[in-house]
Amino acid sequence: MAGAWVALALTLKVAGWATFLNLFLGVGIGYAMARWRFPGRDLIDAALTLPMVMPPTVLGYYLLVLIGTQGPIGAWLLQHFGIRMIFTWQAAVIAATVVSFPLVFKAARAAFETVDPQLEDAARSLGISETAVFFRVSLLLAWRGILAGLLLSFARALGEFGATLMVAGSIPGKTQTLSIAVYEAVQAGQDDTANFLVLITSITCIAVLLAAGRLVPGRVPQRH
Amino acid sequence: MTTELLRLVVKTLALALAAGLSFAAQAADLTVSAAASLTNAFKDLAPMFEAANPGTKLQFNFAASGALLQQIDKGAPVDVFVSADQATMDQAQTKGLVQAAQRRNFVSNTLVVIVPASSANAPKAVADLTQAVYQRIAIGLPASVPVGRYTKSVLEAAGHWAAIEPKMIGANNVRQALDYVARAEVDAGFVYATDAALMPDKVKVALTVPTTTPILYPVAPITASPNAALAQRFVEFVGSAPAQAVLARHGFGKP
């Protein structure tokens, strides 16, 4: 059963990193898409949302082809740094990040779009820098929506299975997350282990949802 | 307007569901759960069996023998079970899932070590796999994959398991181990000779590994099968001369 706690710690680590990366990627790209008009914007939006609707195995295959030792990125990493991405926990982070990215991106874009541009203009007219406008006006007003997206993405990353299994494999203590450990225990007929893992997973998910209810504030702090 | 739309959606769903259910169980469907290593050979056998038994449709379910056993144990509607080792079939027999009287071995196989075709290294003995150039070795998960169990027993007998286990990249079935080597994500892998022969341009066989127990594939009808006669015919068919010829072409040996 000790293996289950290792799997839980690894799952939290992978989901945590994925959410951390998505905080920057999702918020940055979400802001850009909400504020800037450029040709092909809808196409890019669709492409960035794709991981949400595409089967994880398809994403896993794309990643395998890209970061595998024979793929363009993987071959480059191997040649220049001697790094092999596949079967590492970092590969699991990449898979979880890609899969949960649209949840942050979509939430951030929608949240930024609800921010009244006049408020941003008013701040600019008062002479503060663009960076300050972003942090003190746009981000502050959009924060609640972004936080909801981040929590959803953390929950999605916790349960990620298909793409992770394809690029990170199932190495106990290294890349074997809870969902993959459950799969393997069931395949091997180890029902006792499976029961315990499922129990831990369920409790973790409920805890995340409860935390989400607490963390997302009912009201946005307003600054006048 | 909205109600009408909703009604339409519900009707469509109900129709789709009814259609799905009526297709789910046809009288002459025979479901065969077979070890992953048999995938290509069995797909070639299907038209022969279907031609000899008009109106019959073969459905295959390929996976690691251990995973198939679990599905059958949990009540999966399967008619014939084919495993890649005796241990898995023994478990099925102990649980009363298969008809022991009709169980028979119909092919044999060989364990080999493969390396990516692009690899500069090739082990000359299993002991070489303990060297540092072999950092990752694909091995079927011994808990559910027979090829992993054969590998583990060979390595244990040779006293190398402790050194090689930390390098192990577990595969959920033998074909996954083959794929890992073909993509050069691992430095070596243990598969059957029949699997290695599928990708001669991507993997090369470094050595043939003698196993402590011979690799024999047993086949048996499932006790709970509603198509007992047809299941029995399939068990006989895989042992027949024409079927054996196809299996031999895929590299399987006589039992």
Interface residues (C-beta under 8 A of the other chain):
Chain A: L64 G68 T69 Q70 R84 I86 F87 G169 S170 I171 E184 V186 Q187 A188 G189 Q190
Chain B: A64 G66 A67 L69 Q70 D73 R136 L141 A143 S144 M168 I169 G170 N172 Y180 R183 A184 E185 V186
